[in-house]
C-alpha cells in the first residue's frame, strides 16, 4: 500500500514500479473521477463527496480481491474509510479488519512538488489536513507505516523494494 499526502508523488512512484515490471493498481479517486465524467457525474468529489467516498471503498475492496501476487496499491480501504468518516458516514470497521495490506508506505507532504490539476482541485492546506487523518487512520488500524524519503523517483522505488527485500 502506498498512501500519504495528496500530491506527494505516490502515482509517480507507482508508475516507476510498474515500469520495473511490478503489478500496480491506480488510485481509486482518479479512476472514479474518470468514470463519473464518462457517466452522469454524480460521484465527482466536488458534487457528492459521500458518494465518491463510498465508491472509493467499493473499488478498493474489488481491487484488493482481484490482486494476485505482489501488487502495489495507490491508496485503499483505509483511505476510503477516512473519506467516508469525513463526509459524515460510519467507519467501516469490518472492511478495515478483513482487508489487510502486507506493508504500508506513506508519502509525506512535499509542498515543492504539489500541483493542482483538473482532478486535484483542493489546496495544499486541505491535502495536509487529509494527510494527518490518513496517517492516524493507518496507525489506528494497527499498521506500522514506513515513511517514504523525499528523493528521486528511482531512489524511492529502490527504497520500497529494499523494504520488501525484493
C-alpha positions as CSV (number, residue, x, y, z in Angstrom):
1,X,0.0,0.0,0.0
2,X,1.3,3.4,-1.0
3,X,-0.7,6.1,0.7
4,X,0.0,9.5,2.2
5,X,-0.3,13.1,1.2
6,X,-2.1,14.1,-1.9
7,X,0.5,15.5,-4.3
8,X,3.3,13.7,-2.6
9,X,4.4,11.6,-5.6
10,X,2.5,8.4,-5.0
11,X,1.3,7.9,-8.5
12,X,4.7,8.8,-10.0
13,X,6.2,6.1,-7.7
14,X,3.6,3.6,-8.8
15,X,4.4,4.3,-12.4
16,X,8.1,3.6,-11.8
17,X,7.3,0.3,-10.0
18,X,5.1,-0.6,-13.0
19,X,7.9,0.3,-15.4
20,X,10.1,-2.1,-13.5
21,X,7.6,-4.9,-14.1
22,X,5.6,-4.9,-10.8
23,X,1.8,-5.1,-10.7
24,X,0.2,-1.8,-9.6
25,X,-3.3,-0.6,-9.0
26,X,-4.0,3.1,-9.8
27,X,-5.6,5.4,-7.3
28,X,-9.4,4.8,-7.0
29,X,-10.1,8.5,-6.8
30,X,-8.8,9.4,-10.2
31,X,-10.5,6.3,-11.7
32,X,-13.8,7.3,-10.1
33,X,-13.5,10.8,-11.5
34,X,-12.9,9.4,-15.0
35,X,-15.8,7.0,-14.5
36,X,-18.1,9.9,-13.4
37,X,-17.1,12.1,-16.2
38,X,-17.9,9.3,-18.7
39,X,-21.3,8.8,-16.9
40,X,-23.7,11.0,-15.1
41,X,-21.0,12.8,-13.0
42,X,-22.8,12.3,-9.7
43,X,-19.8,10.7,-7.9
44,X,-17.4,13.6,-8.5
45,X,-16.0,14.5,-5.2
46,X,-16.9,18.2,-5.6
47,X,-20.5,17.2,-6.5
48,X,-21.2,14.4,-3.9
49,X,-18.3,13.7,-1.6
50,X,-20.1,11.0,0.3
51,X,-21.0,9.0,-2.9
52,X,-17.4,9.4,-4.1
53,X,-16.1,8.0,-0.7
54,X,-18.5,5.1,-0.8
55,X,-17.4,4.3,-4.4
56,X,-13.8,4.5,-3.4
57,X,-14.4,1.9,-0.7
58,X,-16.2,-0.4,-3.2
59,X,-13.4,0.0,-5.7
60,X,-10.7,-0.6,-3.2
61,X,-12.3,-3.8,-2.0
62,X,-12.6,-5.0,-5.6
63,X,-9.0,-4.1,-6.3
64,X,-7.8,-6.0,-3.3
65,X,-9.8,-9.1,-4.1
66,X,-8.6,-9.1,-7.8
67,X,-4.9,-8.7,-6.9
68,X,-2.6,-11.7,-7.4
69,X,0.9,-11.9,-6.1
70,X,3.0,-8.8,-5.2
71,X,0.8,-5.8,-6.0
72,X,1.3,-2.2,-5.2
73,X,-1.8,-0.1,-4.5
74,X,-2.2,3.6,-4.8
75,X,-4.5,4.2,-1.8
76,X,-7.0,1.7,-0.5
77,X,-9.7,0.8,2.0
78,X,-8.3,2.8,4.9
79,X,-8.0,5.9,2.7
80,X,-11.7,5.4,1.6
81,X,-12.7,5.0,5.3
82,X,-11.2,8.3,6.1
83,X,-13.2,9.9,3.3
84,X,-16.4,8.2,4.4
85,X,-16.0,9.5,8.0
86,X,-15.1,13.0,6.7
87,X,-18.4,13.1,4.9
88,X,-20.4,12.0,7.9
89,X,-20.5,8.3,7.3
90,X,-19.8,5.4,9.7
91,X,-16.3,4.0,9.9
92,X,-16.4,0.6,8.0
93,X,-14.5,-1.3,10.7
94,X,-15.4,-4.8,9.3
95,X,-13.9,-4.0,6.0
96,X,-10.8,-2.5,7.5
97,X,-10.4,-5.5,9.7
98,X,-10.8,-8.0,6.9
99,X,-8.7,-6.4,4.2
100,X,-5.1,-6.2,5.3
101,X,-2.1,-4.9,3.3
102,X,1.3,-6.5,4.0
103,X,3.1,-3.2,4.2
104,X,2.1,0.4,4.2
105,X,4.3,3.2,2.8
106,X,3.3,6.8,3.4
107,X,4.3,9.7,1.1
108,X,4.9,12.7,3.4
109,X,3.8,16.2,2.5
110,X,6.1,17.6,-0.2
111,X,5.0,21.2,-0.9
112,X,7.7,21.6,-3.5
113,X,6.1,19.1,-5.9
114,X,2.4,19.7,-5.0
115,X,0.4,20.9,-8.0
116,X,-3.3,21.2,-8.7
117,X,-4.8,19.8,-11.9
118,X,-8.2,19.2,-13.3
119,X,-8.8,16.3,-10.9
120,X,-6.9,17.6,-7.8
121,X,-8.7,20.8,-7.1
122,X,-8.1,21.0,-3.3
123,X,-5.5,23.3,-1.8
124,X,-2.2,22.1,-0.2
125,X,-3.7,23.1,3.2
126,X,-6.6,20.7,2.6
127,X,-4.1,18.0,1.5
128,X,-2.2,18.5,4.7
129,X,-5.3,18.1,6.8
130,X,-6.3,15.0,4.9
131,X,-2.8,13.6,5.3
132,X,-3.0,13.9,9.1
133,X,-6.3,12.0,9.1
134,X,-4.9,9.3,6.8
135,X,-1.7,8.8,8.8
136,X,-3.7,8.5,12.0
137,X,-6.2,6.1,10.4
138,X,-3.4,3.7,9.4
139,X,-2.0,3.8,12.9
140,X,-5.5,3.2,14.4
141,X,-5.8,0.3,12.0
142,X,-2.7,-1.2,13.6
143,X,-0.3,-0.7,10.7
144,X,3.3,0.5,11.1
145,X,3.6,2.8,8.2
146,X,7.0,3.3,6.6
147,X,7.8,6.9,5.6
148,X,9.0,7.3,2.0
149,X,12.0,9.5,1.6
150,X,11.8,12.8,-0.3
151,X,14.1,11.6,-3.1
152,X,14.2,10.9,-6.8
153,X,11.5,8.6,-8.2
154,X,14.1,5.9,-8.8
155,X,15.5,6.2,-5.3
156,X,12.0,5.9,-3.8
157,X,11.3,2.8,-5.8
158,X,14.6,1.3,-4.7
159,X,13.7,2.1,-1.1
160,X,10.3,0.4,-1.3
161,X,11.8,-2.7,-2.9
162,X,14.6,-2.8,-0.4
163,X,12.0,-2.7,2.5
164,X,10.3,-5.7,0.9
165,X,13.6,-7.5,0.1
166,X,12.5,-7.9,-3.5
